[in-house]
């Protein structure tokens, strides 16, 4: 394995794009680089839920180069940067100590294996599906024709995993492609500058047909990137839309999850078990204590916006944070249950889980960077 010692913020952003693509973020969100420069070197990464002043201060003490958070530092547009405000102070501290801050917010919520799946896994749900609108990426098949002499160069560019718009991903497999050989025929025009052959003369070239799968949203980036390694003046390629790709190609992604418990239980017993699994001191319930629970809906963070989806899902209970009074009344009227575990408790699990994912990804790509979990944060709410 080749060890990379010149890792930059840009490299870490590419790694995060592979784990939680920014294209999955909601339109109102502000995921991505919040503060910093993509050329800054990175030897150590910190993971936290929030970019709090005390977290950034600790990041400096721990010599962290980039802090990856779930909640964005800059959520609404800033009209000014006042260093006496909490956000201004964090920006000043981060820039002074050259600590980049990067957020993976609703994209980490929606992605397969992301925050909602992390919570579903901790609860022990099976047969998991998306609660809200399913974000199914559209795919196409790209076929590129290249002379045999340049086959490896073009294939490497096409399946470059450092490219934000990486091609060839099918389920849990990457670098997937198919190749076969054939004879290419063409006649360059009088103004052409052909790689092979001469103007106005018919040419025959031994070529390789390389095909792979690409998300439609990434097509332009992939073609542009591959074109830089292709020897022809005009690259020959075809694009075929895939209207119904197999289920294993499309991971479940979208906001919220619905799944089933291994065995039926009551709302009160399920709530007690939930407290133990998530190590929570107290939670809020709405609904009859003896309500039978088998199917469970959940949404990390503030899930009140998916109440209608919950009511249509067939789930008997909905787990989230920040439920309102009228949400509880709605659940009561439908003879269903709500469990409010709090915004913090539903999302803080991302610190450990994301750190593990990022360590594994960086190790597999030969990137020698430390990843540290920032454990300073506590729920801002407490009971008296």
C-alpha positions in Angstrom: 0.0 0.0 0.0 1.3 3.5 -1.0 1.1 5.9 2.0 0.1 9.5 1.2 1.8 12.1 3.3 0.8 15.1 1.4 -2.9 15.0 2.1 -4.9 18.2 1.8 -8.3 19.5 2.7 -9.4 18.8 -0.8 -8.5 15.1 -0.4 -10.6 14.9 2.8 -13.5 16.6 1.0 -13.3 13.9 -1.7 -13.3 11.2 0.9 -16.4 12.8 2.5 -18.0 13.0 -0.9 -17.6 9.2 -1.2 -19.2 8.7 2.2 -21.9 11.3 2.0 -22.3 12.9 -1.4 -23.1 16.6 -1.3 -25.7 16.1 -4.0 -27.9 14.4 -1.4 -28.2 17.5 0.7 -31.5 19.4 0.8 -31.7 22.5 -1.2 -32.1 24.7 1.9 -29.0 23.1 3.5 -25.4 24.5 3.6 -23.3 21.3 3.8 -19.7 21.5 2.6 -16.6 23.5 3.4 -17.5 26.3 5.9 -14.1 27.8 6.6 -10.7 27.1 5.2 -8.6 26.5 2.1 -8.7 23.3 0.1 -4.9 23.4 -0.3 -4.2 23.3 3.5 -2.3 20.2 4.5 -4.1 17.7 6.8 -2.5 15.2 9.2 -5.3 15.0 11.7 -9.1 15.1 11.4 -11.6 15.8 14.2 -15.2 14.7 14.2 -17.9 16.5 16.2 -21.7 17.2 16.1 -21.4 20.9 16.3 -18.7 23.5 15.5 -18.9 25.0 19.0 -16.2 27.5 20.1 -15.0 25.1 22.8 -14.7 22.3 20.2 -12.7 24.5 17.8 -10.5 25.5 20.7 -9.9 21.9 21.6 -9.2 21.1 18.0 -6.4 23.6 18.0 -5.0 22.1 21.2 -5.1 18.6 19.6 -3.4 19.9 16.4 -6.4 19.0 14.3 -6.3 20.4 10.7 -9.9 19.9 9.6 -13.0 19.6 11.8 -15.8 17.6 10.3 -19.2 18.4 11.9 -22.8 17.4 11.2 -24.4 20.8 11.8 -23.1 23.6 9.6 -21.3 26.6 11.1 -22.8 28.9 8.6 -26.5 28.0 8.0 -28.1 31.3 7.0 -26.4 33.9 4.8 -24.1 36.2 6.7 -24.4 39.9 6.2 -21.3 40.6 8.2 -18.6 38.8 10.2 -18.6 40.2 13.6 -15.8 38.7 15.6 -17.6 39.3 18.9 -20.5 36.9 17.9 -20.2 33.1 18.4 -20.0 32.4 14.6 -17.5 35.3 14.0 -15.4 34.1 16.9 -15.3 30.5 15.5 -14.4 31.8 12.0 -11.6 34.0 13.5 -10.2 31.1 15.6 -10.4 28.6 12.7 -8.6 30.9 10.3 -6.0 32.1 12.8 -5.0 28.5 13.5 -5.6 27.2 10.0 -8.3 24.7 11.0 -10.7 24.0 8.2 -14.4 23.3 9.1 -16.5 21.0 6.9 -20.1 20.0 7.4 -21.9 16.9 6.3 -25.5 17.7 7.3 -28.6 16.5 5.4 -26.5 14.5 3.0 -25.2 12.4 5.9 -28.9 12.1 7.1 -30.1 10.8 3.7 -27.2 8.6 2.4 -27.3 4.9 2.7 -25.4 3.9 5.8 -25.7 7.5 7.0 -27.1 8.9 10.3 -30.6 7.5 9.9 -29.2 4.0 9.2 -26.8 4.4 12.1 -29.8 5.0 14.4 -31.9 2.2 12.9 -28.9 -0.2 13.4 -28.6 0.7 17.0 -32.3 0.1 17.6 -32.0 -3.2 15.8 -34.5 -2.6 13.0 -34.8 -5.0 10.0 -36.2 -4.7 6.5 -35.3 -1.0 6.5 -36.9 1.4 3.9 -36.9 5.2 3.5 -39.6 7.1 5.5 -39.7 10.3 3.4 -39.1 10.7 -0.3 -36.7 8.2 -1.7 -33.7 9.8 -3.4 -33.1 7.4 -6.2 -30.1 8.4 -8.4 -30.6 8.1 -12.1 -27.9 6.1 -13.9 -26.6 5.7 -17.4 -24.2 3.4 -19.1 -21.1 5.1 -20.7 -19.2 3.4 -23.4 -15.8 4.8 -24.5 -13.8 3.7 -27.5 -10.0 3.9 -27.1 -7.0 2.6 -29.1 -5.5 -0.5 -27.5 -2.3 1.5 -26.8 -4.1 3.8 -24.4 -6.5 1.4 -22.8 -5.0 1.5 -19.3 -4.7 5.3 -19.3 -8.3 5.8 -20.1 -9.6 3.1 -17.8 -7.6 4.5 -14.9 -9.1 8.0 -15.6 -12.6 6.6 -16.0 -12.5 4.7 -12.7 -10.5 7.3 -10.7 -11.9 7.0 -7.2 -10.4 10.4 -6.3 -12.7 12.0 -8.7 -15.8 13.5 -7.0 -18.0 12.0 -9.7 -16.5 8.5 -9.6 -17.9 6.0 -12.1 -18.2 2.2 -11.8 -20.0 2.0 -8.5 -22.5 -0.9 -8.1 -23.8 -1.5 -4.6 -20.8 -2.2 -2.4 -18.4 -2.6 -5.3 -16.3 0.1 -7.0 -14.2 0.2 -10.2 -16.8 -2.0 -12.1 -16.4 -2.0 -15.9 -16.5 -4.3 -18.9 -14.1 -4.3 -21.9 -13.9 -6.0 -25.3 -11.9 -5.4 -28.4 -12.9 -4.5 -31.9 -12.0 -2.6 -35.1 -12.7 1.2 -35.2 -13.1 2.8 -38.6 -13.0 6.5 -39.4 -12.0 9.1 -42.0 -10.5 12.4 -40.7 -11.6 15.5 -42.3 -9.3 18.0 -44.1 -9.2 20.2 -41.0 -8.7 17.4 -38.5 -5.5 16.6 -36.6 -5.9 12.8 -36.1 -4.0 10.8 -33.6 -3.9 7.9 -36.1 -4.2 8.0 -39.9 -4.3 10.9 -42.3 -6.8 13.5 -43.5 -9.3 12.2 -46.1 -8.1 8.7 -45.8 -10.1 5.8 -44.3 -8.4 4.5 -41.2 -8.8 1.2 -39.3 -7.6 1.0 -35.7 -7.6 -1.8 -33.1 -9.8 -0.4 -30.3 -11.1 -1.4 -26.9 -14.7 -0.7 -25.9 -14.9 0.2 -22.2 -18.2 0.5 -20.5 -19.3 1.4 -17.0 -22.1 2.9 -15.0 -22.3 6.6 -14.0 -24.9 8.7 -12.3 -26.5 11.1 -14.7 -25.6 14.1 -12.5 -21.9 13.1 -12.7 -21.8 12.4 -16.5 -20.4 15.8 -17.6 -17.6 15.6 -15.0 -16.7 12.1 -15.9 -16.6 12.7 -19.6 -14.4 15.8 -19.1 -12.0 14.0 -16.8 -11.6 11.0 -19.1 -11.2 13.3 -22.2 -8.0 14.6 -20.7 -6.4 11.1 -20.9 -7.9 10.1 -24.2 -5.6 10.4 -27.2 -8.2 11.2 -29.9 -8.8 14.7 -31.0 -12.5 14.0 -30.6 -13.2 11.2 -28.1 -15.7 8.6 -29.3 -18.2 7.6 -26.7 -21.9 6.6 -26.3 -24.3 7.2 -23.4 -27.3 4.9 -22.8 -29.9 5.8 -20.1 -30.8 3.0 -17.6 -34.5 3.4 -16.9 -34.8 0.6 -14.3 -31.4 -0.3 -12.8 -31.4 -3.4 -10.5 -32.3 -2.8 -6.8 -28.8 -3.7 -5.7 -27.4 -0.8 -7.7 -29.7 1.8 -5.9 -29.0 2.0 -2.1 -31.8 3.2 0.1 -31.3 6.9 0.6 -33.6 9.7 1.7 -34.7 11.3 5.0 -35.9 9.0 7.7 -36.3 5.2 7.9 -39.0 2.6 8.6 -38.1 -0.9 9.8 -39.3 -3.8 11.8 -38.4 -5.2 15.2 -37.6 -8.9 15.5 -40.5 -9.4 18.0 -43.6 -7.4 19.0 -43.4 -5.4 22.2 -45.3 -2.7 24.0 -44.6 1.0 23.7 -43.5 1.3 27.3 -41.2 -1.7 27.1 -39.8 -0.5 23.8 -39.1 2.9 25.2 -37.2 1.4 28.2 -35.1 -0.8 25.9 -34.4 2.3 23.7 -33.1 4.2 26.7 -30.6 1.4 27.4 -29.5 1.0 23.8 -28.9 4.7 23.3 -27.7 5.4 26.8 -30.3 8.1 27.4 -31.4 9.1 30.9 -34.9 10.3 29.9 -37.2 10.4 26.9 -40.7 11.7 26.2 -43.5 9.5 25.1 -47.0 10.0 23.6 -49.5 7.2 23.1 -50.9 4.3 25.1 -48.2 2.5 27.2 -49.6 -0.9 26.2 -49.7 -0.1 22.4 -48.3 -3.0 20.4 -45.1 -2.1 18.5 -43.7 -4.1 15.6 -43.0 -1.5 12.9 -40.9 1.6 13.8 -40.4 4.9 11.9 -37.5 7.2 12.8 -35.8 10.4 11.7 -32.7 11.8 13.3 -32.8 15.5 14.4 -36.1 17.3 14.1 -38.6 14.9 12.5 -41.9 16.7 12.9 -41.8 17.5 9.2 -42.3 13.9 8.4 -45.4 13.3 10.5 -47.6 12.8 7.4 -45.1 10.2 6.1 -45.2 8.4 9.5 -49.0 8.3 9.5 -49.0 6.7 6.0 -46.1 4.3 6.7 -47.9 1.7 8.7 -45.5 2.1 11.7 -46.9 2.1 15.2 -44.4 4.4 16.7 -42.2 7.3 15.4 -38.8 8.1 17.0 -37.2 11.5 16.5 -36.5 14.8 18.3 -38.2 18.2 18.8 -41.8 16.9 18.5 -44.4 19.6 19.1 -47.5 19.4 21.3 -49.9 19.0 18.4 -47.7 16.2 16.9 -48.4 14.3 20.1 -52.1 15.0 19.9 -52.1 13.8 16.2 -50.4 10.5 17.2 -52.9 10.0 20.1 -55.9 10.5 17.8 -54.5 7.9 15.4 -53.8 5.5 18.3 -50.0 5.6 17.5 -47.0 6.4 19.6 -44.3 9.1 19.5 -40.9 8.8 21.2 -38.9 12.0 21.5 -35.3 11.1 22.3 -34.1 14.7 21.7 -32.2 16.3 18.8 -28.8 15.7 20.4 -29.3 12.1 21.4 -30.6 11.2 17.9 -27.6 12.6 16.2 -24.6 12.5 18.5 -24.0 8.9 17.5 -22.6 10.2 14.2 -19.3 11.2 15.9 -18.1 7.6 16.6 -19.8 6.0 13.5 -18.5 8.6 11.0 -15.0 8.5 12.5 -15.0 4.7 11.9 -16.2 5.1 8.3 -13.7 7.8 7.5 -10.8 5.8 9.1 -11.7 2.7 7.0 -12.0 4.8 3.8 -8.7 6.6 4.3 -6.9 3.3 5.2 -8.3 1.6 2.0 -7.0 4.5 -0.1 -3.6 4.6 1.5 -4.1 8.0 3.2 -2.1 8.2 6.4 -4.3 10.7 8.4 -5.4 10.4 12.0 -9.1 10.7 12.8 -10.1 11.7 16.4 -13.6 11.7 17.9 -14.4 15.0 19.7 -16.3 14.1 22.9 -16.7 17.5 24.6 -20.3 18.1 23.6 -23.3 17.5 25.8 -27.0 17.9 25.3 -27.8 21.6 25.8 -31.1 20.6 27.5 -31.2 19.1 31.0 -33.9 18.2 33.5 -34.3 19.7 37.0 
